[in-house]
Amino acid sequence: MKESLLDILRCPLDKHELELENATYADTDGDTDAAEVVSGELVCTDCGEHYPIDDGIPNLLPPDMREESPA
């Protein structure tokens, strides 16, 4: 996912902003504007809920709707 998505992504539970933590970036040959996050977590600034990023795809499903094991 592009790091610039943080400007529009919100917590699905309470609609507050999300912060990026423990991010791993794809090699972009030094182009910081093209920063691609391939793994990490999005954390709600209000409720503290964590949303994983796997293979560049943020999983914004509420915790009770996520599968326990990856597909």
PEDA-V369831 format. One record per residue. OMEGA is omega as a letter, one per 20 degrees, with the letter a starting at -180 (999 if undefined). D_FIRST is the distance of its C-alpha to the first C-alpha in whole Angstrom. Layout:
BEGIN
[[OMEGA & D_FIRST] [OMEGA & D_FIRST]]
END
This chain:
BEGIN
[[r & 0] [r & 4] [r & 6] [r & 8] [r & 7] [r & 10] [a & 12] [a & 12] [r & 11] [r & 15] [a & 16] [a & 17] [a & 21] [r & 22] [r & 20] [a & 19] [r & 16] [r & 14] [a & 14] [r & 11] [r & 14] [a & 14] [r & 11] [a & 11] [r & 9] [r & 10] [a & 13] [r & 13] [r & 17] [a & 17] [a & 15] [r & 13] [a & 12] [a & 10] [r & 8] [r & 5] [a & 5] [r & 7] [a & 9] [r & 11] [r & 12] [a & 12] [r & 15] [a & 17] [a & 19] [a & 22] [r & 23] [r & 21] [a & 19] [r & 16] [a & 13] [r & 12] [r & 8] [a & 9] [r & 9] [a & 5] [r & 6] [r & 7] [a & 11] [r & 13] [r & 16] [a & 19] [a & 20] [r & 23] [r & 21] [r & 19] [r & 21] [a & 22] [r & 22] [a & 19] [999 & 19]]
END
